Amino acid sequence: RLSIMIFSKIDFINLLPFHIYIKKNIKSNQLKSSIEYKKSYPSVITNNFKKRKIHSAFISSIGSRNEKHLDFGIIARNQVDSVLMLPNKKPKDDFQSKTSNALAKVLDLKGEVIIGDKALKFFIENKNNKDVKIIDLAKFWQIKYKLPFVFAVLCYNKYENRLKQITKNFDKKKIKVPQYILEQYSNRSGISKKDILEYLKKIDYDIGYKEKRALKLFLKLTKEKGIIWVY
């Protein structure tokens, strides 16, 4: 029997294609039963990874410094709609993601940071409201540095080969989200199925040359500003 690999899942819409792929493509029951999933949001997952309570996870980019990782992450190449700054609101971090809070500081933006499914819902409901000012942090970064933004990186501290085996055939373009899963996510988030599918077009997962440059630059800028991961 394989030893158990503990893999932590970010329970947001942005990783839906990956979760569907895992469910569908790990054919071996032995492999399936050798992975234990823990669900949470980015800041908790990163803390657990740092404390070595889990073996692999998509962890916040700001926590990925000096960690082993695959060329795999959560990436926005332009506007993302789910990582927002509300400049007319009182400055406030989002407890769910230290990377997004750090990104706002690196970009010298002040206001309330909101991320994840609740941010996507807020954006959809307010995008045509001229009274609500919204800054898309990924878009702002892209305009400033001409690079994509890497929000999370698939890191590991054990079971590297197993993780590579699991992820090697992942191709976002080939993933079809079943209607019943779309329905579940739609009911849970209050976001229409159509809007979920539109949103997923804005998320990528492969870390190539530009993404590596972007991640390196982000970590350099956070270090210069004295923003480090504390857990």
Secondary structure, DSSP 8 states (H G I E B T S, - for coil): ----EEEEEE-SGGGHHHHHHHHHH---HHHHHTEEEEEE-HHHHHHHHHTTSSSEEEEEGGG-TT--EEEEEEEESS--SSEEEETTS--B--TT-HHHHHHHHHTT--SEEEEHHHHHHHHHHHTT-TTS--EEHHHHHHHHHSS-EEEEEEEESS-HHHHHHHHTT--GGG----HHHHHHHHHHHT--HHHHHHHHTTEEEE--HHHHHHHHHHHHHHHHTT-----
